[in-house]
Amino acid sequence: MFESYDFVVIGAGIAGAVVAERLAQSGGFSILVLEASCSAGGLLRSDRDHLTGIKYPIYGSRALYSDDETVIKYLMNFGSFVPYEHRVRARINDRNFVVPINLETINQALGTSFDAEEAKAFVKDDIESSAITQGTLEEAAVTSIGRSLYEMFVRGFLTKQLGADPAILSDDAFNARFPIRFDNEDRFVPAAKWQMLPKNGFDDLIDQLLASSRIDVRFDVGADSFATAKRLSRIGVVHSGSVDALFNQQFGPLEYGENIVCWKHSKPADVQHFPVVTYPDFETPYFRTHAPAYLPNSMADPKAEKILVGYEMSANAAIPDFLSGCPAYRYRYLAKSLENKRRHAVYTSLVSEMSGVYALGRHMIPSPNIGASVGIALETVERIRHSV
Ligand SMILES: Cc1cc2nc3c(=O)[nH]c(=O)nc-3n(C[C@H](O)[C@H](O)[C@H](O)COP(=O)(O)OP(=O)(O)OC[C@H]3O[C@@H](n4cnc5c(N)ncnc54)[C@H](O)[C@@H]3O)c2cc1C
């Protein structure tokens, strides 16, 4: 550890790790990474399950999708990848439905045998006859997929995931998250050219990014990491935490919601056979389950007697009895209230006016993905290198 560094990076998630790696290796700068938790990885952290031997993503499964060759070529320098096309099912009344909604989902849900044109006509009529709360997430949803499909597949899921009814939430990126398809495509992100998983998990990838001898990492740093970063940096600070921390929360603190993933072993016969299943009904307390043994990088024994399943729910929901005492991991997300969106926009608009401070990562763009976060991190380093 040194007294000072060229750059201090706040946060050892994927965004902070990419910036640290590039500034160290292509810029030749000395870097200190300050991380609030006890290990690197952020939302992409994994742990080893001692019973089944698999490595599992503690906050739930993630897949890498990208159309950006620069991003993919860059990441491939830090480990091997396995191809993986993500497919998700929604479970309602013991029936599985393809999500995002496709033609098969529509016919199965409505008991129809529409072709693509008939299904489009149904959705169009349903949109036109729907009552909508203006300017909200509900409006974005209902004007995209109609009231019937929204009530069946989206409202309960989002209410449980975001802790409030979409009728009072902001409309962030609904169409990107919940597209509707009038064919039988069942891949989660069919358009992305590259779809894959790191062979040894995302957190191993992040450890490789941070392995440069020009990078020091300090864990368990306190809440005042921005002040520490300013004190220890000679050239600049890169921040991947909550953006209000850069301004002492002068326009009020940003609000965060909190979800929890509880992990439990079950017999394979008793659980889902998909890596990810969603639960759009209001009765099931969790909104999503994860079975990482079905991911191609898990190296799970197909004959294992037990399988590990993660149950993802709001931290405010009552934990069902069958999960009490199970290991549980909490993550925070930017709350989607209309006021929080406005406040977030105020803070993000001010960041570009700061000298020597660069903000990036998921706290800057709500609903980002890993590929986009890496792309923005690479662009940020180019910007920094041109300005110093
Ligand atoms: C439920 C869910 C599912 C997702 N699924 C996918 C998916 O399948 N595919 C995909 O591409 N993307 C997915 N994403 C998005 C993806 O996980 C994130 O975009 C990405 O991991 C964010 O990386 P980051 O580095 O910006 O943030 P983080 O991973 O949150 O890392 C930030 C790090 O900074 C640290 N930190 C924060 N504040 C401070 C501070 N003040 N001082 C010191 N350290 C601090 C944190 O502890 C953390 O380690 C999903 C996100 C969620 C929430």
The ligand as an SDF file (V2000), in Angstrom:
LIG
                    3D

 53 58  0  0  0  0  0  0  0  0999 V2000
  -31.6290   -8.8920  -10.2660 C   0  0  0  0  0  0  0  0  0  0  0  0
  -30.6400   -8.5080  -11.3210 C   0  0  0  0  0  0  0  0  0  0  0  0
  -30.4190   -9.3630  -12.4010 C   0  0  0  0  0  0  0  0  0  0  0  0
  -29.5000   -9.0280  -13.3840 C   0  0  0  0  0  0  0  0  0  0  0  0
  -29.2680   -9.8920  -14.4190 N   0  0  0  0  0  0  0  0  0  0  0  0
  -28.3780   -9.5540  -15.3770 C   0  0  0  0  0  0  0  0  0  0  0  0
  -28.0830  -10.4440  -16.4530 C   0  0  0  0  0  0  0  0  0  0  0  0
  -28.5730  -11.5850  -16.5280 O   0  0  0  0  0  0  0  0  0  0  0  0
  -27.2000  -10.0250  -17.4030 N   0  0  0  0  0  0  0  0  0  0  0  0
  -26.6060   -8.8100  -17.3390 C   0  0  0  0  0  0  0  0  0  0  0  0
  -25.8300   -8.4940  -18.2410 O   0  0  0  0  0  0  0  0  0  0  0  0
  -26.8210   -7.9750  -16.3120 N   0  0  0  0  0  0  0  0  0  0  0  0
  -27.6880   -8.3140  -15.3370 C   0  0  0  0  0  0  0  0  0  0  0  0
  -27.9080   -7.4690  -14.2820 N   0  0  0  0  0  0  0  0  0  0  0  0
  -27.1490   -6.2190  -14.2210 C   0  0  0  0  0  0  0  0  0  0  0  0
  -25.7080   -6.4560  -13.7440 C   0  0  0  0  0  0  0  0  0  0  0  0
  -25.6720   -7.3720  -12.6500 O   0  0  0  0  0  0  0  0  0  0  0  0
  -25.1350   -5.1240  -13.3300 C   0  0  0  0  0  0  0  0  0  0  0  0
  -25.3370   -4.1750  -14.3610 O   0  0  0  0  0  0  0  0  0  0  0  0
  -23.6360   -5.1480  -13.0400 C   0  0  0  0  0  0  0  0  0  0  0  0
  -23.2540   -6.3100  -12.3120 O   0  0  0  0  0  0  0  0  0  0  0  0
  -23.3410   -3.8870  -12.2540 C   0  0  0  0  0  0  0  0  0  0  0  0
  -21.9680   -3.7820  -12.0140 O   0  0  0  0  0  0  0  0  0  0  0  0
  -21.4290   -2.4740  -11.2780 P   0  0  0  0  0  0  0  0  0  0  0  0
  -19.9700   -2.6390  -11.1500 O   0  0  0  0  0  0  0  0  0  0  0  0
  -21.9540   -1.2620  -11.9440 O   0  0  0  0  0  0  0  0  0  0  0  0
  -22.1500   -2.4810   -9.8410 O   0  0  0  0  0  0  0  0  0  0  0  0
  -22.0150   -3.4730   -8.6120 P   0  0  0  0  0  0  0  0  0  0  0  0
  -21.9510   -4.8730   -9.0610 O   0  0  0  0  0  0  0  0  0  0  0  0
  -23.0910   -3.0810   -7.6680 O   0  0  0  0  0  0  0  0  0  0  0  0
  -20.6020   -3.1120   -7.9840 O   0  0  0  0  0  0  0  0  0  0  0  0
  -20.4050   -1.9140   -7.2780 C   0  0  0  0  0  0  0  0  0  0  0  0
  -19.4280   -2.2050   -6.1600 C   0  0  0  0  0  0  0  0  0  0  0  0
  -19.1340   -0.9710   -5.5200 O   0  0  0  0  0  0  0  0  0  0  0  0
  -19.1630   -1.1480   -4.1150 C   0  0  0  0  0  0  0  0  0  0  0  0
  -19.5080    0.1390   -3.5420 N   0  0  0  0  0  0  0  0  0  0  0  0
  -20.6670    0.8310   -3.6920 C   0  0  0  0  0  0  0  0  0  0  0  0
  -20.5990    1.9990   -3.0260 N   0  0  0  0  0  0  0  0  0  0  0  0
  -19.3710    2.0450   -2.4640 C   0  0  0  0  0  0  0  0  0  0  0  0
  -18.7010    3.0190   -1.6590 C   0  0  0  0  0  0  0  0  0  0  0  0
  -19.2660    4.1940   -1.3240 N   0  0  0  0  0  0  0  0  0  0  0  0
  -17.4450    2.7400   -1.2460 N   0  0  0  0  0  0  0  0  0  0  0  0
  -16.8320    1.5730   -1.6010 C   0  0  0  0  0  0  0  0  0  0  0  0
  -17.4240    0.6310   -2.3570 N   0  0  0  0  0  0  0  0  0  0  0  0
  -18.6680    0.8710   -2.7770 C   0  0  0  0  0  0  0  0  0  0  0  0
  -20.2200   -2.2310   -3.8850 C   0  0  0  0  0  0  0  0  0  0  0  0
  -20.0080   -2.9010   -2.6540 O   0  0  0  0  0  0  0  0  0  0  0  0
  -19.9920   -3.1370   -5.0930 C   0  0  0  0  0  0  0  0  0  0  0  0
  -19.0570   -4.1540   -4.8240 O   0  0  0  0  0  0  0  0  0  0  0  0
  -28.8060   -7.7900  -13.2900 C   0  0  0  0  0  0  0  0  0  0  0  0
  -29.0160   -6.9410  -12.1860 C   0  0  0  0  0  0  0  0  0  0  0  0
  -29.9250   -7.2930  -11.2060 C   0  0  0  0  0  0  0  0  0  0  0  0
  -30.1330   -6.3720  -10.0330 C   0  0  0  0  0  0  0  0  0  0  0  0
  1  2  1  0
  2  3  1  0
  2 52  2  0
  3  4  2  0
  4  5  1  0
  4 50  1  0
  5  6  2  0
  6  7  1  0
  6 13  1  0
  7  8  2  0
  7  9  1  0
  9 10  1  0
 10 11  2  0
 10 12  1  0
 12 13  2  0
 13 14  1  0
 14 15  1  0
 14 50  1  0
 15 16  1  0
 16 17  1  0
 16 18  1  0
 18 19  1  0
 18 20  1  0
 20 21  1  0
 20 22  1  0
 22 23  1  0
 23 24  1  0
 24 25  2  0
 24 26  1  0
 24 27  1  0
 27 28  1  0
 28 29  2  0
 28 30  1  0
 28 31  1  0
 31 32  1  0
 32 33  1  0
 33 34  1  0
 33 48  1  0
 34 35  1  0
 35 36  1  0
 35 46  1  0
 36 37  1  0
 36 45  1  0
 37 38  2  0
 38 39  1  0
 39 40  1  0
 39 45  2  0
 40 41  1  0
 40 42  2  0
 42 43  1  0
 43 44  2  0
 44 45  1  0
 46 47  1  0
 46 48  1  0
 48 49  1  0
 50 51  2  0
 51 52  1  0
 52 53  1  0
M  END
$$$$
